[in-house]
Amino acid sequence: MLCAFSLEVPAVTPSEGWTAAYGVRTQKGWTQEQLAFEADVKRSYISEIESGKRNPSLDVVEKIAKALDVKLGLLME
């Protein structure tokens, strides 16, 4: 006997910290590619973080904060 059910997974949305990071990035006139280079991560990873598809590790958050010259706490909100 088979059971039919649907599993709904809530969408991941960007946190306020990543919205702020996007704002800082665009204020600097940087592309995702430039931020990725400065933070030493892949551009696709930056895209996934900004779109809420992925949550970065603390190591990556630190790299991005350093690249953007912002406090780590801003990205952790």
Backbone as ProteinMPNN parsed JSONL, in Angstrom:
{"seq_chain_A": "MLCAFSLEVPAVTPSEGWTAAYGVRTQKGWTQEQLAFEADVKRSYISEIESGKRNPSLDVVEKIAKALDVKLGLLME", "coords_chain_A": {"N_chain_A": [[0.843, -1.165, 0.0], [0.599, 2.161, -0.874], [1.361, 5.362, 0.381], [0.123, 8.546, -0.107], [1.339, 11.739, 0.045], [2.101, 15.182, 0.525], [4.996, 17.093, 0.776], [5.8, 20.077, 2.075], [8.222, 22.451, 1.779], [9.471, 25.17, 3.444], [10.287, 28.268, 1.897], [13.542, 29.628, 1.733], [14.423, 32.766, 2.771], [16.223, 35.789, 2.137], [18.081, 37.128, 4.865], [17.873, 40.096, 6.926], [20.454, 40.952, 7.201], [21.736, 40.051, 4.867], [20.364, 41.45, 2.997], [21.268, 43.96, 3.649], [23.978, 43.583, 3.06], [23.839, 43.26, 0.307], [23.018, 45.837, -0.333], [25.291, 47.348, 0.485], [27.188, 46.253, -1.228], [26.18, 47.042, -3.75], [26.232, 49.813, -3.423], [28.944, 50.244, -3.413], [29.357, 49.826, -5.999], [29.969, 47.354, -6.903], [29.95, 44.24, -8.613], [28.483, 40.958, -8.303], [30.492, 39.25, -9.007], [32.817, 40.753, -8.482], [32.646, 41.023, -5.677], [32.787, 38.338, -4.98], [35.397, 37.746, -5.826], [36.924, 39.442, -4.121], [36.217, 38.363, -1.655], [37.056, 35.811, -1.918], [35.424, 33.62, -2.737], [33.087, 31.617, -4.641], [31.281, 33.113, -7.368], [28.732, 32.162, -7.881], [28.015, 31.228, -5.392], [27.766, 33.595, -3.923], [25.56, 34.647, -5.264], [23.595, 32.728, -4.597], [23.456, 33.093, -1.837], [22.587, 35.773, -1.643], [20.09, 35.526, -2.83], [18.758, 33.979, -1.061], [18.835, 31.258, -1.234], [20.802, 29.795, -0.092], [22.546, 29.325, 2.975], [25.328, 30.836, 4.314], [28.497, 29.612, 5.597], [30.09, 30.4, 8.741], [32.716, 31.11, 8.282], [32.642, 32.016, 5.618], [30.885, 34.172, 5.91], [32.491, 35.843, 7.453], [34.555, 36.366, 5.596], [33.134, 37.764, 3.62], [32.215, 39.983, 5.076], [34.662, 41.186, 5.691], [35.596, 41.756, 3.093], [33.652, 43.601, 2.258], [34.096, 45.524, 4.094], [32.604, 45.826, 6.48], [31.033, 45.46, 9.708], [30.955, 42.267, 11.21], [28.624, 41.625, 12.603], [26.598, 42.996, 11.238], [25.976, 41.378, 9.093], [24.955, 39.202, 10.336], [22.426, 39.6, 11.233]], "CA_chain_A": [[0.0, 0.0, 0.0], [1.359, 3.395, -0.973], [0.783, 6.557, 0.998], [0.348, 9.768, -0.879], [1.374, 12.949, 0.846], [2.984, 16.199, -0.044], [5.903, 17.704, 1.739], [6.064, 21.465, 1.724], [9.436, 22.984, 2.385], [9.391, 26.63, 3.397], [11.339, 28.933, 1.125], [14.535, 30.38, 2.488], [14.465, 34.144, 2.288], [17.415, 36.473, 2.635], [17.929, 37.826, 6.135], [18.134, 41.535, 6.836], [21.899, 41.105, 7.037], [22.122, 39.863, 3.466], [19.804, 42.587, 2.275], [22.224, 45.041, 3.907], [25.199, 43.268, 2.311], [23.53, 43.589, -1.085], [23.032, 47.297, -0.413], [26.684, 47.805, 0.553], [27.836, 45.818, -2.477], [25.744, 47.881, -4.865], [26.726, 51.172, -3.171], [30.348, 50.251, -3.833], [29.392, 49.639, -7.444], [30.538, 46.03, -7.154], [29.135, 43.136, -9.099], [28.666, 39.744, -7.5], [31.809, 38.732, -9.39], [33.833, 41.507, -7.742], [32.569, 40.628, -4.27], [33.292, 36.966, -4.896], [36.856, 37.822, -5.935], [37.453, 40.05, -2.896], [35.949, 37.473, -0.518], [37.63, 34.51, -2.262], [34.38, 32.598, -2.841], [32.535, 31.559, -5.996], [30.211, 34.062, -7.66], [27.447, 31.472, -7.751], [27.732, 31.148, -3.961], [27.264, 34.927, -3.564], [24.213, 34.727, -5.83], [22.702, 31.88, -3.801], [23.296, 33.739, -0.529], [21.754, 36.97, -1.813], [18.722, 35.155, -3.204], [18.166, 33.214, 0.024], [18.855, 29.826, -1.532], [21.84, 29.157, 0.708], [23.042, 29.998, 4.168], [26.78, 30.683, 4.305], [29.195, 29.233, 6.821], [30.639, 31.546, 9.46], [33.953, 31.468, 7.582], [32.271, 32.804, 4.435], [30.331, 35.437, 6.408], [33.649, 36.659, 7.839], [35.228, 36.799, 4.368], [32.3, 38.768, 2.956], [32.252, 41.185, 5.913], [35.982, 41.805, 5.496], [35.641, 42.292, 1.728], [32.771, 44.773, 2.191], [34.527, 46.445, 5.143], [31.5, 46.04, 7.414], [31.115, 44.631, 10.905], [30.388, 40.93, 11.079], [27.271, 41.648, 13.149], [25.649, 43.483, 10.238], [25.583, 40.257, 8.243], [24.39, 38.137, 11.165], [21.077, 39.983, 11.669]], "C_chain_A": [[0.897, 1.239, 0.0], [0.613, 4.523, -0.291], [1.11, 7.754, 0.12], [0.306, 10.956, 0.07], [2.276, 13.952, 0.151], [3.794, 16.813, 1.084], [6.18, 19.122, 1.272], [7.269, 21.945, 2.504], [9.359, 24.501, 2.304], [10.562, 27.217, 2.623], [12.289, 29.649, 2.073], [14.543, 31.786, 1.912], [15.702, 34.825, 2.854], [17.13, 37.184, 3.95], [18.177, 39.315, 5.914], [19.614, 41.793, 6.619], [22.328, 40.985, 5.595], [21.5, 40.916, 2.582], [20.738, 43.783, 2.443], [23.513, 44.817, 3.119], [25.009, 43.59, 0.837], [23.588, 45.106, -1.283], [24.442, 47.862, -0.401], [27.404, 47.458, -0.748], [27.455, 46.744, -3.626], [26.169, 49.34, -4.677], [28.18, 51.309, -3.601], [30.472, 50.14, -5.352], [29.964, 48.293, -7.851], [29.498, 45.093, -7.736], [29.304, 41.971, -8.129], [30.042, 39.152, -7.774], [32.922, 39.438, -8.609], [33.834, 41.14, -6.262], [33.129, 39.229, -4.088], [34.816, 36.949, -4.944], [37.46, 38.336, -4.637], [37.297, 39.132, -1.688], [36.523, 36.073, -0.728], [36.599, 33.376, -2.146], [33.841, 32.616, -4.273], [31.394, 32.558, -6.164], [28.845, 33.419, -7.488], [27.033, 31.353, -6.282], [27.178, 32.49, -3.47], [25.823, 35.073, -4.04], [23.218, 33.934, -4.993], [22.45, 32.475, -2.421], [22.339, 34.921, -0.653], [20.308, 36.632, -2.145], [18.028, 34.326, -2.127], [18.139, 31.721, -0.215], [19.856, 29.065, -0.677], [22.174, 29.996, 1.919], [24.549, 29.77, 4.232], [27.323, 30.211, 5.645], [29.726, 30.502, 7.483], [31.916, 32.03, 8.786], [33.653, 32.364, 6.382], [31.686, 34.152, 4.858], [31.476, 36.379, 6.784], [34.375, 37.2, 6.608], [34.453, 37.915, 3.675], [32.312, 40.074, 3.748], [33.573, 41.925, 5.719], [36.069, 42.452, 4.116], [34.816, 43.571, 1.61], [33.163, 45.862, 3.183], [33.355, 46.85, 6.036], [31.699, 45.129, 8.622], [30.397, 43.311, 10.668], [28.932, 40.902, 11.538], [26.217, 42.114, 12.16], [25.119, 42.336, 9.392], [24.913, 39.132, 9.017], [22.978, 38.457, 11.635], [20.039, 39.129, 10.999]], "O_chain_A": [[1.837, 1.337, 0.788], [-0.611, 4.623, -0.377], [2.243, 7.931, -0.327], [-0.662, 11.141, 0.807], [3.099, 13.602, -0.694], [3.305, 17.013, 2.196], [6.734, 19.332, 0.193], [7.319, 21.853, 3.731], [9.199, 25.059, 1.218], [11.685, 26.717, 2.693], [11.873, 30.206, 3.089], [14.657, 31.967, 0.7], [16.171, 34.469, 3.935], [16.063, 37.773, 4.127], [18.632, 39.732, 4.849], [19.99, 42.744, 5.933], [23.192, 41.735, 5.14], [22.045, 41.246, 1.528], [20.973, 44.531, 1.493], [24.077, 45.764, 2.57], [25.909, 44.129, 0.192], [24.136, 45.594, -2.272], [24.76, 48.756, -1.185], [28.139, 48.278, -1.298], [28.319, 47.179, -4.389], [26.439, 50.033, -5.658], [28.597, 52.359, -4.09], [31.549, 50.335, -5.916], [30.389, 48.104, -8.991], [28.319, 45.153, -7.39], [30.163, 42.002, -7.248], [30.681, 38.613, -6.87], [33.857, 38.794, -8.134], [34.894, 40.966, -5.662], [33.867, 38.972, -3.137], [35.454, 36.217, -4.187], [38.398, 37.741, -4.108], [38.148, 39.124, -0.798], [36.481, 35.242, 0.179], [36.858, 32.331, -1.549], [34.122, 33.547, -5.028], [30.638, 32.818, -5.228], [27.909, 34.057, -7.006], [25.844, 31.376, -5.965], [26.227, 32.519, -2.689], [24.967, 35.566, -3.305], [22.12, 34.413, -4.711], [21.342, 32.368, -1.895], [21.4, 35.056, 0.131], [19.398, 37.376, -1.779], [16.847, 34.003, -2.257], [17.485, 30.988, 0.527], [19.773, 27.844, -0.548], [22.095, 31.224, 1.887], [24.999, 28.624, 4.206], [26.691, 30.387, 6.687], [29.801, 31.554, 6.848], [32.168, 33.234, 8.726], [34.341, 33.361, 6.162], [31.966, 35.169, 4.225], [31.436, 37.569, 6.471], [34.768, 38.367, 6.583], [35.039, 38.89, 3.202], [32.409, 41.152, 3.163], [33.593, 43.15, 5.597], [36.561, 43.573, 3.985], [35.229, 44.517, 0.941], [32.644, 46.977, 3.134], [33.135, 48.029, 6.312], [32.443, 44.151, 8.559], [29.361, 43.26, 10.005], [28.101, 40.229, 10.928], [25.067, 41.68, 12.228], [23.946, 42.325, 9.017], [24.364, 38.207, 8.418], [22.383, 37.664, 12.365], [18.845, 39.304, 11.242]]}, "name": "protein", "num_of_chains": 1, "seq": "MLCAFSLEVPAVTPSEGWTAAYGVRTQKGWTQEQLAFEADVKRSYISEIESGKRNPSLDVVEKIAKALDVKLGLLME"}
